[in-house]
Amino acid sequence: RGVVEAVVNMAKERLVTWRGVEHTWKEVIREVERLPGSLAALTHQCQRLFRALKEAQLTKMDLRRSDASSVDRALEVLIIWQEKAMNCKNSVQRMIIHKVINCSQLGPFDFADLDICLRLVDRPESGAHQVFLSRAKVIVEDQTTAPKDLKGLLSHIETMLFFLKYAKSEDLSLTHQEFKKQANSLHPAVAGYLAWAEREYSPGHELVRLSHGQDLMGSHDVSAVLEALRKPPGLKASGQGLSIFREIFYQWAVAMRKQFNLLVLPHHTQVVCLLAFQRFLEAPQTGKESMQALIAQVGTGEGKSMIV
């Protein structure tokens, strides 16, 4: 009897909560029946709409089952707001809104995140932006991609396209020169690690040799680059330190291509850092001046994730 009473009381409390949420939801829906004239007022109403939607989810209330027409109206209002608030009106933005409204668990995703995601893809569907939007569309369409992950993934696409644009311009000689500029402030052992890295990964023996005629967006050339990354022709004997990383780089590139349909190659800076870490781990540590730890400071967007 005690268990039954507890369940009944819990159900009553949930019912009262749901009635409160439903009242708030319907009130907001009524207020947006006549759309506000200004963008600021419309944005405010959309924020209220989104908060009501999140509150319903937190109480495990399924608005689609209780009032499907009001959810459709909320979708319409958000699309109207998107068309007024964004500079470009494109299909990817509408897909994001559909995904968010139909998501049963938004988690930490809020209206500010929605605004950021829409602005990340706020660009015309023609011309130079077609590549970005086509990749973004695949990410949004993927049913396994939750709204909370959209912001990071869309930003990642933009970063990858930026680096891919300049991939052919990366200069290994300049990379080593930049490391050498720090020589006077480095521990002698660290300077030795970097010197070893330069011998293992010297100019003329890059992971892959990119030519200006290659199409790094084309399937045939990308496959050729990946094959060269995994099994380079005539690997030099002095570069065996790098060989253990090639399979890692290859598998990482394949995974990124599968998810984003983009070629992603490690930067020279990343390769030099990894070789230095390898030397630190393998070199004998003796004496009072021996190194106990090695930390590389890597700037934003320069590839900390891959190194780790």
Residue pairs with C-beta under 8 A, 6 or more apart in sequence:
14 59
17 59
18 59
18 61
21 52
21 55
21 56
21 59
21 61
22 61
22 66
22 67
24 52
24 55
25 52
25 53
25 56
25 63
25 67
25 70
26 67
26 70
28 45
28 48
28 49
28 52
29 49
29 70
29 73
29 74
31 45
31 48
32 45
32 49
32 73
32 74
32 77
33 73
35 42
35 77
35 80
36 42
36 44
36 45
39 81
39 84
39 85
42 77
42 80
42 81
42 84
43 81
43 85
45 77
46 77
46 78
46 81
46 111
47 111
49 74
49 77
49 78
50 110
50 111
50 114
51 111
53 63
53 74
53 101
53 106
54 106
54 110
56 62
56 63
57 104
57 105
57 106
62 104
63 70
63 71
64 71
71 101
74 101
75 97
75 98
75 101
78 97
78 101
79 94
79 97
82 89
82 93
82 94
82 97
82 118
83 89
85 115
85 118
86 93
86 118
86 119
86 122
87 122
88 122
88 123
88 124
88 125
90 121
90 122
90 123
90 124
90 125
90 133
91 125
91 137
92 121
92 125
92 133
92 136
92 137
92 140
93 118
93 121
93 122
95 137
95 140
95 141
96 114
96 117
96 118
96 121
96 140
96 147
96 150
97 114
97 118
99 140
99 147
99 150
100 106
100 109
100 114
100 147
103 109
103 146
103 147
105 146
106 147
106 148
107 146
107 147
107 148
108 148
109 146
109 147
109 148
113 147
113 148
113 150
113 151
114 147
116 151
117 147
117 150
117 151
117 154
120 136
120 151
120 154
120 155
120 158
121 132
121 133
121 136
121 154
123 129
123 132
123 133
125 133
131 161
131 217
132 157
132 158
132 161
135 157
135 161
135 260
135 261
135 262
136 154
136 157
138 260
138 261
139 145
139 150
139 153
139 154
139 157
139 259
139 260
140 150
145 153
156 260
157 260
157 262
159 301
160 256
160 260
160 262
160 264
161 262
163 264
163 267
164 216
164 217
164 262
164 263
164 264
167 210
167 216
167 263
167 265
168 210
168 211
168 212
168 214
168 216
170 267
170 268
171 268
172 201
172 202
172 203
172 206
172 268
173 203
175 268
175 269
175 272
176 198
176 203
176 272
179 194
179 198
179 272
180 194
183 191
186 194
187 289
187 291
188 289
189 280
189 283
189 289
189 290
189 291
190 276
190 291
190 294
192 279
192 283
193 275
193 276
193 279
193 280
193 283
193 294
194 272
194 276
196 241
196 275
196 276
196 279
197 241
197 272
197 275
197 276
197 279
198 272
199 238
200 238
200 239
200 240
200 241
200 242
200 275
201 239
201 241
201 242
201 268
201 271
201 272
201 275
202 239
205 236
205 239
206 268
207 229
207 232
207 242
207 246
207 249
207 265
207 266
207 271
208 225
208 228
208 229
208 232
208 265
209 228
210 216
210 225
214 221
214 224
214 225
215 221
216 222
216 225
216 263
217 262
217 263
222 257
222 263
225 263
225 265
226 250
226 253
226 254
226 257
226 263
229 246
229 249
229 250
229 253
229 265
230 246
230 247
230 250
231 246
232 246
235 243
241 275
241 278
241 279
242 271
242 275
244 278
245 271
245 274
245 275
249 265
249 266
252 264
252 266
252 306
253 263
253 264
253 265
256 262
256 264
257 263
257 264
266 303
266 306
267 302
267 303
269 298
269 302
269 303
270 298
270 302
270 303
270 306
270 307
273 296
273 298
273 307
274 307
276 294
276 296
277 294
277 296
277 307
280 291
280 294
285 291
285 292
296 307
298 304
298 307
